[in-house]
Amino acid sequence: MENADDRIEKVIELDAPVSRVWHALTDHDAFGSWFRVRLDGPFKLGAISTGRMTYPGYEHYPWRARVERMEHERLFSFRWHDFDEKSGIDIADQPLTLVEFLLEATPRGTRLTITESGFSAIPNPRRLDVLRNNTEGWNIQAQNIAAHVAR
């Protein structure tokens, strides 16, 4: 059972049609542009996505996620690995959280709900820091995708 300290939820209204937001989320080059990650290839349902972050200060962070769901222009989700660089553990063996992007058409454009859950899989005392950092990260990423789809 999830609780408030096990999930982040961010809802944003975007001035763009659902089709444009869907492309920004599911095309690996478009996603990489606003999310600031260089992905090794396209997102494929059930497949592992790999790459490297390009966000300033995090360029040494690897990206590893498994695409869970791709419901056309409605839901895109993946499970991604937390990266604790101090642990010495390979990223493939680090805990996973679930990221979901839910799209809904609105008169203005698109309501995008971003949810990340499963922080209970991350061991204490690190869990609270990851939750705080990812909350701030999603605030930044919400601004990034809004700017990207408004172009």
Backbone as ProteinMPNN parsed JSONL, in Angstrom:
{"seq_chain_A": "MENADDRIEKVIELDAPVSRVWHALTDHDAFGSWFRVRLDGPFKLGAISTGRMTYPGYEHYPWRARVERMEHERLFSFRWHDFDEKSGIDIADQPLTLVEFLLEATPRGTRLTITESGFSAIPNPRRLDVLRNNTEGWNIQAQNIAAHVAR", "coords_chain_A": {"N_chain_A": [[0.841, -1.189, 0.0], [0.597, 2.159, -0.915], [1.754, 5.313, 0.367], [1.708, 8.831, 1.312], [4.414, 9.539, 1.483], [5.566, 7.919, -0.339], [5.225, 8.526, -2.913], [5.229, 10.849, -5.677], [3.321, 13.354, -7.112], [2.501, 15.282, -9.863], [0.674, 17.706, -11.507], [0.123, 19.252, -14.558], [-0.934, 21.829, -16.779], [-0.84, 21.972, -20.188], [-0.153, 23.989, -23.014], [-0.69, 22.684, -25.567], [-1.557, 20.271, -28.056], [-2.693, 16.899, -27.329], [-1.427, 15.041, -29.013], [1.07, 16.235, -29.603], [2.246, 16.376, -27.078], [2.339, 13.666, -26.447], [4.211, 12.797, -28.382], [6.475, 14.2, -27.451], [6.93, 12.824, -25.124], [7.271, 10.106, -25.849], [8.914, 9.789, -28.09], [12.222, 9.073, -28.4], [14.307, 10.89, -28.973], [13.058, 13.417, -28.783], [12.165, 13.268, -26.114], [14.657, 13.073, -24.843], [15.665, 15.599, -25.423], [14.121, 17.531, -23.898], [14.164, 16.344, -21.35], [16.783, 16.075, -20.838], [18.651, 13.93, -21.416], [20.667, 11.543, -23.052], [19.588, 9.125, -25.006], [20.096, 5.701, -25.921], [18.551, 4.522, -27.875], [15.25, 4.054, -29.42], [12.208, 4.144, -27.414], [10.738, 1.116, -26.44], [8.063, -1.038, -25.886], [8.238, -2.992, -23.003], [10.967, -3.211, -23.185], [14.407, -2.558, -22.215], [15.626, 0.644, -21.691], [18.462, 2.555, -22.269], [21.062, 4.917, -21.505], [22.616, 8.135, -21.048], [22.657, 10.754, -18.699], [22.325, 14.23, -19.529], [21.984, 16.465, -18.148], [23.263, 19.357, -16.61], [25.89, 18.826, -14.365], [25.12, 16.273, -13.78], [26.053, 14.607, -15.678], [27.552, 12.289, -15.505], [25.824, 10.391, -14.669], [24.193, 7.363, -15.288], [21.439, 6.276, -17.384], [18.783, 4.114, -16.987], [16.027, 2.258, -17.707], [12.931, 0.434, -17.773], [10.493, 0.091, -20.153], [7.152, 0.172, -19.388], [4.366, 0.652, -20.033], [2.642, 1.718, -22.962], [0.199, 3.329, -23.943], [-1.36, 4.549, -26.521], [-1.299, 8.007, -26.827], [-2.38, 8.341, -24.294], [-1.251, 7.019, -21.93], [2.002, 6.681, -20.726], [4.567, 4.828, -19.371], [7.335, 3.938, -17.253], [9.72, 1.926, -15.475], [12.297, 3.023, -13.574], [15.739, 3.015, -12.604], [16.995, 3.945, -9.472], [19.907, 5.844, -8.89], [22.533, 5.392, -6.968], [25.422, 6.62, -6.589], [27.42, 6.353, -4.692], [27.171, 3.852, -3.634], [28.434, 1.828, -5.028], [27.213, -0.194, -6.325], [26.089, -1.752, -9.284], [24.052, -0.008, -11.635], [21.944, -1.519, -12.723], [21.258, -3.194, -10.692], [20.167, -1.655, -8.755], [17.5, -0.12, -6.775], [14.106, 0.218, -8.077], [11.781, 2.702, -9.248], [8.449, 3.623, -10.221], [7.481, 5.489, -12.973], [4.922, 7.431, -14.275], [3.153, 8.874, -16.947], [0.296, 10.481, -17.527], [-2.028, 11.437, -19.905], [-4.511, 13.841, -20.702], [-6.96, 15.246, -22.735], [-7.807, 18.691, -22.844], [-9.832, 21.71, -22.952], [-7.953, 23.726, -23.352], [-5.643, 22.395, -24.093], [-3.592, 20.04, -23.054], [-3.824, 18.074, -20.16], [-1.367, 16.992, -18.105], [-0.436, 14.45, -16.028], [2.04, 13.623, -13.891], [3.443, 10.98, -12.248], [5.433, 9.545, -9.786], [6.236, 6.637, -8.154], [6.811, 4.222, -5.493], [8.934, 4.608, -3.784], [9.454, 3.374, -1.42], [11.008, 1.209, -1.957], [13.568, 2.078, -1.914], [16.33, 2.076, 0.147], [16.446, 3.24, 3.588], [18.948, 5.399, 4.977], [18.585, 6.931, 2.741], [16.213, 7.21, 1.297], [14.434, 9.452, 1.882], [15.949, 11.651, 0.983], [16.111, 11.056, -1.775], [13.414, 11.178, -2.476], [12.895, 13.918, -1.93], [14.763, 15.159, -3.711], [13.871, 14.147, -6.202], [11.305, 15.2, -6.259], [11.843, 17.949, -6.555], [13.201, 17.69, -8.967], [11.121, 16.818, -10.71], [9.558, 19.115, -10.689], [11.214, 20.845, -12.136], [11.393, 19.374, -14.544], [8.741, 19.436, -15.38], [8.469, 22.118, -16.113], [10.319, 22.089, -18.177], [9.175, 20.288, -20.133], [6.849, 21.688, -20.674], [7.835, 24.029, -21.881], [9.07, 22.846, -24.076], [6.943, 21.66, -25.59], [5.487, 23.892, -26.199], [6.791, 25.186, -28.203]], "CA_chain_A": [[0.0, 0.0, 0.0], [1.397, 3.375, -1.028], [1.331, 6.428, 1.19], [2.141, 10.131, 0.795], [5.867, 9.638, 1.352], [6.011, 6.892, -1.28], [4.897, 8.945, -4.28], [5.223, 12.249, -6.09], [2.358, 13.566, -8.19], [2.573, 16.64, -10.399], [-0.296, 17.921, -12.577], [0.369, 20.505, -15.266], [-1.741, 22.115, -17.956], [0.059, 22.327, -21.282], [-0.748, 24.642, -24.179], [-0.308, 21.875, -26.725], [-2.47, 19.133, -28.216], [-2.256, 15.612, -26.788], [-0.5, 14.392, -29.949], [2.398, 16.839, -29.461], [2.765, 15.968, -25.768], [2.655, 12.241, -26.593], [5.472, 12.716, -29.12], [7.546, 14.674, -26.564], [7.162, 11.795, -24.11], [7.575, 8.75, -26.327], [9.992, 9.796, -29.079], [13.414, 9.123, -27.537], [15.072, 12.114, -29.213], [12.298, 14.531, -28.195], [12.249, 13.078, -24.66], [16.02, 13.416, -24.451], [15.849, 17.036, -25.557], [13.587, 18.27, -22.75], [14.51, 15.685, -20.091], [18.238, 16.175, -20.746], [19.267, 12.607, -21.377], [20.971, 11.006, -24.38], [19.164, 7.727, -24.999], [20.778, 4.872, -26.922], [17.63, 4.09, -28.919], [13.835, 4.34, -29.181], [11.454, 3.447, -26.374], [9.976, -0.032, -26.93], [7.302, -1.673, -24.82], [8.867, -4.14, -22.373], [12.421, -3.21, -23.393], [15.26, -1.711, -21.383], [16.122, 1.871, -22.305], [19.705, 2.96, -21.638], [21.634, 6.166, -21.984], [23.395, 8.917, -20.091], [22.082, 12.063, -18.435], [23.055, 15.377, -20.055], [21.668, 17.575, -17.257], [24.516, 19.864, -16.036], [26.232, 18.31, -13.04], [24.704, 14.866, -13.679], [26.453, 13.937, -16.925], [28.142, 10.977, -15.189], [24.749, 9.488, -14.253], [23.609, 6.535, -16.344], [19.971, 6.152, -17.472], [18.343, 2.742, -17.231], [14.601, 2.146, -17.417], [12.187, -0.561, -18.556], [9.21, 0.653, -20.576], [6.062, -0.652, -18.86], [3.112, 0.814, -20.777], [2.56, 2.748, -23.996], [-1.183, 3.364, -24.426], [-1.271, 5.683, -27.442], [-1.827, 9.323, -26.471], [-3.06, 8.284, -23.01], [-0.398, 6.659, -20.8], [3.361, 6.201, -20.962], [5.197, 4.593, -18.073], [8.552, 3.134, -17.184], [10.361, 1.732, -14.174], [13.697, 3.412, -13.712], [16.603, 2.69, -11.477], [17.651, 4.968, -8.681], [21.352, 5.699, -9.041], [23.304, 5.785, -5.786], [26.804, 6.478, -7.057], [28.305, 6.011, -3.572], [26.953, 2.465, -3.205], [29.296, 0.901, -5.745], [26.358, -1.232, -6.921], [25.722, -1.489, -10.675], [22.713, 0.589, -11.74], [20.945, -2.56, -13.02], [20.905, -3.866, -9.441], [19.666, -0.668, -7.8], [16.032, -0.136, -6.675], [13.289, 0.813, -9.135], [10.515, 3.389, -8.991], [7.571, 3.654, -11.389], [7.129, 6.827, -13.465], [3.761, 7.371, -15.172], [2.693, 10.113, -17.568], [-1.093, 10.326, -17.95], [-2.436, 12.572, -20.726], [-5.948, 14.055, -20.873], [-7.269, 16.435, -23.535], [-8.578, 19.742, -22.18], [-10.125, 22.767, -23.925], [-6.739, 24.512, -23.554], [-4.568, 21.575, -24.654], [-3.391, 18.738, -22.43], [-3.492, 17.956, -18.744], [-0.381, 15.938, -17.93], [-0.204, 14.055, -14.645], [3.29, 12.886, -13.737], [3.486, 10.313, -10.954], [6.532, 8.614, -9.518], [5.9, 5.914, -6.929], [7.642, 3.076, -5.144], [10.132, 5.039, -3.057], [9.698, 2.462, -0.291], [12.037, 0.241, -2.379], [14.882, 2.685, -1.694], [16.637, 1.92, 1.575], [16.767, 4.362, 4.467], [18.411, 6.743, 5.164], [18.619, 7.596, 1.446], [14.872, 7.343, 0.709], [13.887, 10.802, 2.001], [16.716, 12.519, 0.08], [15.706, 10.756, -3.154], [12.06, 11.724, -2.62], [13.031, 15.384, -2.013], [15.458, 15.51, -4.949], [13.026, 13.841, -7.35], [10.209, 16.177, -6.251], [12.389, 19.151, -7.191], [13.486, 17.319, -10.353], [9.882, 16.82, -11.506], [9.155, 20.515, -10.863], [12.034, 21.344, -13.24], [11.028, 18.669, -15.778], [7.422, 19.928, -15.804], [8.743, 23.361, -16.835], [11.031, 21.738, -19.412], [8.269, 19.755, -21.15], [5.925, 22.767, -21.054], [8.553, 24.876, -22.845], [9.332, 22.042, -25.272], [5.727, 21.486, -26.419], [4.954, 25.217, -26.584], [7.552, 25.689, -29.352]], "C_chain_A": [[0.884, 1.25, 0.0], [0.851, 4.438, -0.082], [1.968, 7.701, 0.644], [3.651, 10.236, 0.643], [6.432, 8.526, 0.462], [5.76, 7.313, -2.726], [4.989, 10.459, -4.439], [4.161, 12.341, -7.178], [2.384, 15.034, -8.574], [1.578, 16.734, -11.553], [-0.009, 19.271, -13.217], [-0.561, 20.6, -16.471], [-0.795, 22.614, -19.043], [-0.715, 22.944, -22.442], [-0.294, 23.932, -25.445], [-1.29, 20.714, -26.831], [-1.843, 17.838, -27.671], [-1.219, 14.958, -27.708], [0.922, 14.939, -29.814], [3.044, 16.427, -28.137], [3.174, 14.49, -25.815], [4.003, 12.058, -27.307], [6.647, 13.134, -28.232], [7.911, 13.633, -25.51], [7.73, 10.507, -24.683], [8.599, 8.672, -27.455], [11.29, 9.998, -28.298], [14.258, 10.375, -27.759], [14.376, 13.33, -28.601], [12.366, 14.465, -26.666], [13.626, 13.517, -24.16], [16.273, 14.906, -24.466], [15.349, 17.787, -24.321], [13.997, 17.662, -21.414], [16.0, 15.787, -19.789], [18.881, 14.827, -20.445], [19.544, 12.199, -22.818], [20.661, 9.521, -24.33], [19.796, 6.975, -26.159], [19.863, 4.416, -28.054], [16.198, 4.389, -28.529], [13.268, 3.572, -27.982], [10.677, 2.312, -27.034], [9.323, -0.711, -25.745], [8.019, -2.919, -24.317], [10.384, -4.155, -22.454], [13.127, -2.29, -22.394], [15.76, -0.548, -22.227], [17.38, 2.274, -21.539], [20.186, 4.276, -22.237], [22.434, 6.83, -20.888], [22.737, 10.285, -19.936], [22.964, 13.147, -19.073], [22.776, 16.619, -19.204], [22.959, 18.044, -16.581], [24.724, 19.394, -14.582], [25.912, 16.834, -12.862], [25.126, 14.053, -14.902], [27.06, 12.556, -16.694], [27.075, 9.962, -14.755], [24.253, 8.667, -15.443], [22.081, 6.596, -16.276], [19.68, 4.688, -17.751], [16.897, 2.644, -16.783], [14.001, 1.041, -18.276], [10.814, 0.028, -18.871], [8.095, -0.322, -20.185], [4.803, -0.594, -19.735], [3.249, 1.939, -21.786], [1.148, 2.648, -24.584], [-1.333, 4.664, -25.201], [-2.047, 6.919, -26.987], [-2.63, 9.329, -25.178], [-2.116, 8.057, -21.836], [0.944, 6.124, -21.275], [3.984, 5.995, -19.591], [6.448, 3.747, -18.209], [8.968, 2.981, -15.724], [11.818, 2.09, -14.376], [14.44, 3.164, -12.422], [17.081, 3.956, -10.794], [19.151, 4.777, -8.898], [22.04, 6.282, -7.817], [24.764, 5.554, -6.135], [27.761, 6.062, -5.948], [28.215, 4.541, -3.174], [27.935, 1.482, -3.837], [28.536, -0.232, -6.416], [26.009, -0.814, -8.343], [24.296, -0.959, -10.738], [21.631, -0.464, -11.991], [20.48, -3.28, -11.762], [20.38, -2.9, -8.382], [18.13, -0.639, -7.842], [15.34, 0.618, -7.815], [12.131, 1.608, -8.553], [9.75, 3.42, -10.312], [7.229, 5.102, -11.727], [5.991, 6.663, -14.472], [3.418, 8.777, -15.654], [1.294, 9.852, -18.114], [-1.52, 11.594, -18.68], [-3.95, 12.627, -20.844], [-6.141, 15.325, -21.69], [-8.104, 17.399, -22.703], [-8.9, 20.797, -23.238], [-8.881, 23.582, -24.284], [-5.641, 23.722, -24.252], [-4.519, 20.208, -24.013], [-3.126, 18.893, -20.938], [-2.554, 16.757, -18.634], [-0.198, 15.692, -16.441], [1.042, 13.178, -14.621], [3.29, 12.299, -12.331], [4.729, 9.446, -10.885], [6.229, 7.965, -8.18], [6.864, 4.758, -6.705], [8.913, 3.437, -4.4], [10.443, 4.144, -1.858], [10.736, 1.399, -0.655], [13.45, 0.77, -2.132], [15.181, 2.64, -0.197], [16.816, 3.25, 2.303], [18.262, 4.313, 4.731], [18.306, 7.537, 3.864], [17.233, 7.963, 0.901], [14.345, 8.778, 0.728], [14.615, 11.792, 1.086], [16.295, 12.31, -1.373], [14.319, 11.342, -3.421], [12.106, 13.251, -2.766], [13.655, 15.808, -3.341], [14.587, 15.266, -6.176], [11.818, 14.769, -7.415], [10.675, 17.461, -6.927], [12.68, 18.874, -8.665], [12.237, 17.347, -11.222], [9.33, 18.232, -11.663], [9.909, 21.13, -12.045], [11.597, 20.699, -14.558], [9.652, 19.1, -16.283], [7.585, 21.236, -16.58], [9.405, 23.062, -18.178], [10.084, 21.217, -20.488], [7.279, 20.83, -21.594], [6.575, 23.671, -22.105], [8.759, 24.132, -24.163], [8.092, 21.943, -26.176], [5.112, 22.802, -26.853], [5.644, 25.767, -27.822], [6.787, 25.506, -30.644]], "O_chain_A": [[1.799, 1.377, 0.813], [-0.339, 4.467, 0.231], [2.681, 7.665, -0.359], [4.129, 10.951, -0.238], [7.626, 8.231, 0.507], [6.042, 6.556, -3.655], [4.848, 11.226, -3.486], [4.111, 11.493, -8.069], [2.3, 15.916, -7.719], [1.631, 15.926, -12.48], [0.091, 20.293, -12.537], [-0.92, 19.598, -17.089], [-0.042, 23.566, -18.834], [-1.796, 22.477, -22.801], [0.398, 24.509, -26.283], [-1.797, 20.229, -25.82], [-0.622, 17.715, -27.571], [-0.242, 14.385, -27.229], [1.883, 14.175, -29.904], [4.245, 16.161, -28.082], [4.22, 14.111, -25.289], [4.833, 11.256, -26.878], [7.699, 12.494, -28.256], [9.054, 13.566, -25.059], [8.586, 9.881, -24.059], [9.103, 7.588, -27.748], [11.436, 11.003, -27.602], [14.869, 10.873, -26.814], [15.021, 14.173, -27.978], [12.595, 15.477, -26.005], [13.736, 14.245, -23.173], [17.008, 15.426, -23.626], [16.084, 18.597, -23.757], [14.163, 18.392, -20.437], [16.432, 15.613, -18.649], [19.532, 14.61, -19.423], [18.742, 12.481, -23.708], [21.377, 8.749, -23.693], [20.007, 7.531, -27.237], [20.35, 3.967, -29.092], [15.942, 4.915, -27.446], [13.769, 2.517, -27.594], [10.032, 2.513, -28.063], [9.963, -0.932, -24.717], [8.369, -3.8, -25.103], [11.025, -5.02, -21.857], [12.528, -1.382, -21.816], [16.255, -0.738, -23.338], [17.372, 2.328, -20.309], [19.77, 4.681, -23.322], [22.873, 6.19, -19.933], [22.314, 10.897, -20.917], [24.184, 13.004, -19.148], [23.276, 17.703, -19.506], [23.688, 17.22, -16.028], [23.86, 19.549, -13.719], [26.372, 16.208, -11.908], [24.623, 12.954, -15.134], [27.077, 11.735, -17.61], [27.395, 8.8, -14.503], [23.928, 9.227, -16.49], [21.508, 6.926, -15.238], [20.269, 4.094, -18.654], [16.576, 2.912, -15.626], [14.495, 0.746, -19.365], [10.07, 0.413, -17.969], [8.095, -1.483, -20.594], [4.248, -1.621, -20.125], [3.874, 2.966, -21.522], [0.93, 1.972, -25.589], [-1.421, 5.743, -24.615], [-3.262, 6.885, -26.791], [-3.465, 10.209, -24.97], [-2.157, 8.8, -20.855], [1.01, 5.229, -22.118], [3.934, 6.887, -18.743], [6.598, 2.957, -19.141], [8.618, 3.79, -14.866], [12.494, 1.532, -15.24], [13.873, 3.112, -11.33], [17.514, 4.909, -11.442], [19.607, 3.647, -9.072], [22.121, 7.499, -7.649], [25.282, 4.446, -5.997], [28.808, 5.478, -6.227], [29.082, 4.037, -2.459], [28.234, 0.435, -3.263], [29.14, -1.127, -7.006], [25.671, 0.345, -8.586], [23.429, -1.405, -9.986], [20.507, -0.308, -11.514], [19.423, -3.91, -11.763], [20.173, -3.293, -7.234], [17.527, -1.077, -8.822], [15.91, 1.522, -8.425], [11.571, 1.254, -7.515], [10.334, 3.262, -11.384], [6.748, 5.85, -10.876], [6.082, 5.862, -15.401], [3.395, 9.733, -14.879], [1.13, 9.084, -19.062], [-1.393, 12.696, -18.145], [-4.602, 11.605, -21.056], [-5.555, 16.362, -21.379], [-8.991, 16.988, -21.955], [-8.303, 20.785, -24.315], [-8.77, 24.075, -25.406], [-4.796, 24.306, -24.93], [-5.294, 19.318, -24.365], [-2.321, 19.72, -20.512], [-2.907, 15.644, -19.024], [0.149, 16.601, -15.687], [1.086, 12.124, -15.255], [3.155, 13.024, -11.346], [5.035, 8.703, -11.818], [5.994, 8.654, -7.187], [7.622, 4.369, -7.594], [9.867, 2.659, -4.383], [11.56, 4.155, -1.342], [11.29, 0.752, 0.234], [14.414, 0.004, -2.139], [14.387, 3.106, 0.62], [17.269, 4.241, 1.73], [18.816, 3.214, 4.707], [17.964, 8.719, 3.9], [17.098, 8.915, 0.133], [13.863, 9.272, -0.291], [13.988, 12.665, 0.486], [16.14, 13.276, -2.119], [14.084, 11.933, -4.474], [11.43, 13.812, -3.629], [13.146, 16.702, -4.016], [14.565, 16.087, -7.093], [11.35, 15.095, -8.506], [9.972, 18.002, -7.781], [12.432, 19.727, -9.517], [12.278, 17.843, -12.348], [8.693, 18.526, -12.674], [9.323, 21.846, -12.856], [11.447, 21.386, -15.569], [9.421, 19.127, -17.492], [6.915, 21.443, -17.592], [9.096, 23.694, -19.188], [10.168, 21.647, -21.638], [6.909, 20.88, -22.767], [5.943, 24.032, -23.097], [8.637, 24.719, -25.238], [8.192, 22.123, -27.39], [4.301, 22.83, -27.778], [5.148, 26.713, -28.435], [7.28, 25.875, -31.71]]}, "name": "protein", "num_of_chains": 1, "seq": "MENADDRIEKVIELDAPVSRVWHALTDHDAFGSWFRVRLDGPFKLGAISTGRMTYPGYEHYPWRARVERMEHERLFSFRWHDFDEKSGIDIADQPLTLVEFLLEATPRGTRLTITESGFSAIPNPRRLDVLRNNTEGWNIQAQNIAAHVAR"}
